[in-house]
Amino acid sequence: MMSKEYQIGRYQIILPSEHLLDRYQSTWLRYDTALGYMAQAIFEKYPESSAIDIGANVGDSAALIKQYSDIPVLCIEGNPNFLEYLKQNSCRIGGLEIAECFVGKDGELVNLDRLLSSGGTASIIQAIDREGTTVVPTKSLESILSDYPSFKNAKLLKIDTDGFDFYIIETSLEAIEGLAPVIYFEYDISFQNQGEEAGLATIQNLFDIGYEYFMVYDNYGNYLVSLSHQEYDRFLDLTTYLASNRKKSGTPVVHYFDICAFTENDIDLFESIRLMEINLIC
């Protein structure tokens, strides 16, 4: 398999030759970087906890997290196109455990022949619950935590599954409420016909289990705005903006948002990370 080397902090990892992370980060300097200093703040507060990375890809997010905080990371990845790289990078990074599965409801099936992959990302939206010659079951987050009980103290949950994030959150609400981690997830409405409704339902679900503060970034890694659970209408505005980009503007400028969500118990983290962003222009 063709590959290339790429440096993330102190880690030299291996990327598939077609992976676009290096190109994106050379063009947009903040692309996929905020998670690193968020992790630093989170694990300064919770030094004995851990992180869960759903949609771990080749381990680049795990490397970013561990660049700042040498804590255990559970990497969850079901795509065989990424798993071999993830395993190799795990040896280079250290302190990672790998759950080889997709996250969803227990027993649903993913048809690997229907996976949509491009440029180092992959979506399973069109592959879920399909019959086929090569299928793998999904597992609930509850089941995965039963298999990896040392991660029941996780205080960072990162989700990046190209359009499947909403479904993962919906099917994992009980586990998420129990963990009460800081959640960093991709808010992408473009992968399904009713993506706007699914995105807003996800925000409401997070409100319902105690998430009160949110930081929003554009898909290039630039901090955009902070919101509270009392500002649902502003989430509606942001979702409308994404829909307009996708359906009305011709060539989209902003494709999705990354959202970081905090419970009341982590208002101090929300305020300190927000201050870091604001200080960029001070």
Buried (B, 14 or more C-beta within 10 A) or exposed (E): EEBEEBEBBEBEBBBBEEBBBBEBBEEBEBBBBBBBBBBBBBBEBBEEBBBBBBBBBBBBBBBBBBBBBEBBBBBBBBBEBBBBBBBBBBEEBEEBBBBBBBBBBEEBBBBBEBBBBEEBBBBBBEBBEBEEEEBBBBBBBEBBBEEBEEBBEBBBBBBBBBBBBBBBBBBBBEBBBEBBBBBBBBBBBBBBEEBBEBBBBBBEBBBEBBBBBBBBBBBBBBBBBBBBBEEBEBBBEBBEBBBEBBEEEEEBEBBBBBBBBBBEEBEEBBEBBBEBBEEEEE
